[in-house]
Amino acid sequence: MNIFLDQRTQPFIWFVYAVVITTALCGIIYVCVQQSFRQNLDDPQVQMAEDAAQALAGGAVPASVVPRGGLINTAQSLSPWIAVYDNTGLPLESSAQLDGAPPKPPKGLFDDTTWLDHKSYDTPWGRETRVTWQSESGTREALVMVHVGDKFVVAGRNMREIESRIGDVGGKVFLAWAVTIGALFVWSVFLWFVRRE
């Protein structure tokens, strides 16, 4: 007997199909929202880094493109920050501090030949990449880096708030998935009992 033609088991076959489709749709929704949140987080840093790179390409010095004032504590503040580094990753100017010193992204990032192609962009002032960096202290930063001449402009922003929002979305999508699957299962059981009679 073909299980797909058995009227009694058909509700459960359709239930399996519905689970697959529901899971795929919920996964797509989550990934789309997560990526939207993550990419929007980069917007201020893109503007800051590219504006500073343009100024440096025009002859400005690092001190003129980094705002003066109190240093931003990147472990606590959600404010975007900017810094200028030399080709070796040595900080020249910074509007932020992490653990009492200018933020120090991994040395490997200061070699643009290591940047992934799908995360690299060509700007009029130099090559650009956008990455997530977790410091040794556990602070996660959304970084935008532009290689301009013999310097790197780095703009960053703490990811804490966005990660919290992504977590909330993940919880809601999972709840919607669980409720939908539960309802589909109850409906399948109901149909199974109906078809037994």
Secondary structure as GFF3:
##gff-version 3
##sequence-region A 1 197
A	DSSP	alpha_helix	10	41	.	.	.	ID=ss1
A	DSSP	alpha_helix	43	57	.	.	.	ID=ss2
A	DSSP	alpha_helix	62	65	.	.	.	ID=ss3
A	DSSP	beta_strand	72	73	.	.	.	ID=ss4
A	DSSP	beta_strand	81	86	.	.	.	ID=ss5
A	DSSP	beta_strand	91	94	.	.	.	ID=ss6
A	DSSP	beta_strand	96	97	.	.	.	ID=ss7
A	DSSP	three_ten_helix	107	110	.	.	.	ID=ss8
A	DSSP	three_ten_helix	112	114	.	.	.	ID=ss9
A	DSSP	three_ten_helix	117	119	.	.	.	ID=ss10
A	DSSP	beta_strand	120	123	.	.	.	ID=ss11
A	DSSP	beta_strand	126	134	.	.	.	ID=ss12
A	DSSP	beta_strand	140	148	.	.	.	ID=ss13
A	DSSP	beta_strand	151	158	.	.	.	ID=ss14
A	DSSP	alpha_helix	160	196	.	.	.	ID=ss15
###
